[in-house]
Amino acid sequence: MSAKRTSGTTLDPALRFVAEAPPDADSPAAKPAGRRWELGSRQWRGFLFAIAALAFLVRLIPVLRGGGLTFYGRYDDGVYYAAADALTFGRVPYRDFVLLHPPVIMLAVAPFAALGRITSDQVGMATARVAFMAIGALNATLVARLARRWGLVAAVVAGIIYVGWLPAVFAEQTVLMEPIGGAAILVALLLLVKRPTLVTARAEWLAGGALGFAAVTKIWYLAPWALLVLWPLLQRRLGSALRILGGGVIVAAIIVAPFAVLARGRMWDMVIRDQLLRPAGTVPRLGRLADVAGASLIHHSPARWVLAIVVLVLIAACATLSAKDRSARLITALFVVDLLVLLASPSYFLHYTALTAASAALVVGIGVSLLHARHQWFGRGLVVVVTALAVVSAISVVGRRQELAFPHQAFSAAAPPGCVAADDPTALIEMDRLSSDLRAGCRVPVDVTGINYDRLHRVVDGQSVKRRFNLAWQHFIVRYLTSGTSFVIDRPWGDELNAVSRHELDQMPPIAAADNLVLRRVISKHP
């Protein structure tokens, strides 16, 4: 066998891509190091285990102290579980029901929905939520592992930040797309960025596959994928760019093609067109920046903005430091791209900020590490300050009681035989009626609100018609809720029922009530 195939030093130089570059003259790596923080392999594994355990507990404890694993109120998690359950019954997404996102989240939840069919919907959903918390714990270790390529200080700071930072924690407490997409992005970065050895063609294909997987989890992740394709082009590494692009296209096509064929164009309508036509959210851009900083933990406005400004200034300073280090520039660029996508999106919810969580934690960890290497005493002080902020954030998150418990026992016992309708599929899950309704052929829209963004979407003078004025939506929601033998409304603020619709639904007699929720019997069924 030739030396070219056995020696790691004879690989094509084009494969270097974003592997560790020669250090800048003013980089800490180019200067003699003083006493550095080090860990043996056993201690490092122990640190990663501690990070994973802490991250899991920080995500689990607020839920257990609040609504428990049978909580309701997030809506999207119920939609994804209901879509997965519908799939197990042979219903095709985009063709048989509305799903406004690519299919990965549905496929990821399908095993838990199958478990729910043979046990109960509650068990399936609770298990899925615990599994997604575990993905969050995995993401914390991936952040620490990647950050360690800039030193142990970077690993400790980035890992601890990610453990308790609200943008990461909130999205990783239940069944959402962000934990899966974020994990795929981190895997791609581990394969490509500042590796101790040259980046091989195989690593680039695999990284591309991970990026394509992320993009068909949530279309926002097209932006990080595009950045990682363009980055080697800036370094005139066409082969690297093509491999990263090609790996992603292959994986995305394998996942998407079957559903696209079966849905006959409807997949494009829902995943692309409907998302682009969604009306703008009510949270202003400045409010989104405060959420990125994790300041939504504080409800008092002045204190919230003081914390937001402090954290944002810290992130900006660390990003500036990271951008000066050649090997960290891609991480800094990724954070900027993530932030721009978040700010530009027409729709917005708190869990969207998870898009920036990993890149922000990495930027801060790397920036603090670089400063620590150059100015040890000042750097040590900053390590203490940033770590303290991260610990306080984690403690604050754990101290919150999150979400509300669904009164599943009372509602399950009171619900009459036949189909149950709900404006949030989580209600059907927690009443253990989702699988039975699907099995019986009941009308289960999966994403009730999503229908308003799809076939019931109305535009007048270039503006989307709000639900309370959209007569097609009002007709649909009333007819659906009264199509079975009983119904429950979880989110009246989201339904935006007008006076006529509220009056018609209020005529239905209540048969159970708890925690501002009312289960009503249908006395005049609509077809």
Sequence and secondary structure as in RCSB ss.txt:
>XXXX:A:sequence
MSAKRTSGTTLDPALRFVAEAPPDADSPAAKPAGRRWELGSRQWRGFLFAIAALAFLVRLIPVLRGGGLTFYGRY
DDGVYYAAADALTFGRVPYRDFVLLHPPVIMLAVAPFAALGRITSDQVGMATARVAFMAIGALNATLVARLARRW
GLVAAVVAGIIYVGWLPAVFAEQTVLMEPIGGAAILVALLLLVKRPTLVTARAEWLAGGALGFAAVTKIWYLAPW
ALLVLWPLLQRRLGSALRILGGGVIVAAIIVAPFAVLARGRMWDMVIRDQLLRPAGTVPRLGRLADVAGASLIHH
SPARWVLAIVVLVLIAACATLSAKDRSARLITALFVVDLLVLLASPSYFLHYTALTAASAALVVGIGVSLLHARH
QWFGRGLVVVVTALAVVSAISVVGRRQELAFPHQAFSAAAPPGCVAADDPTALIEMDRLSSDLRAGCRVPVDVTG
INYDRLHRVVDGQSVKRRFNLAWQHFIVRYLTSGTSFVIDRPWGDELNAVSRHELDQMPPIAAADNLVLRRVISK
HP
>XXXX:A:secstr
  HHHH GGGS GGGGTTS     TTSGGGS   S     HHHHHHHHHHHHHHHHHHHHHHHHHTTGGGEE  S
HHHHHHHHHHHHHTT  BTTTB   S SHHHHHHHHHHHHHHHS HHHHHHHHHHHHHHHHHHHHHHHHHHHGGG
 HHHHHHHHHHHHH HHHHHHTTSS HHHHHHHHHHHHHHHHSS SS   HHHHHHHHHHHHHHHTT GGGHHHH
HHHHHHHHHTT HHHHHHHHHHHHHHHHHHHHHHHHHHTTHHHIIIIIHHHTS   SS HHHHHHHHTTGGG  S
HHHHHHHHHHHHHHHHHHHHHHHHSGGGHHHHHHHHHHHHHHHH SS  GGGGHHHHHHHHHHHHHHHHHHHHHS
HHHHHHHHHHHHHHHHHHHHHHHHS  SEE  HHHHHHH  SS EEESSHHHHHHTT HHHHHHTT    S HHH
HHHTTT  EETTEE  GGG HHHHHHHHHHHTSSSEEE S HHHHT  HHHHHHHHTS EEEEETTEEEEE SS 
  
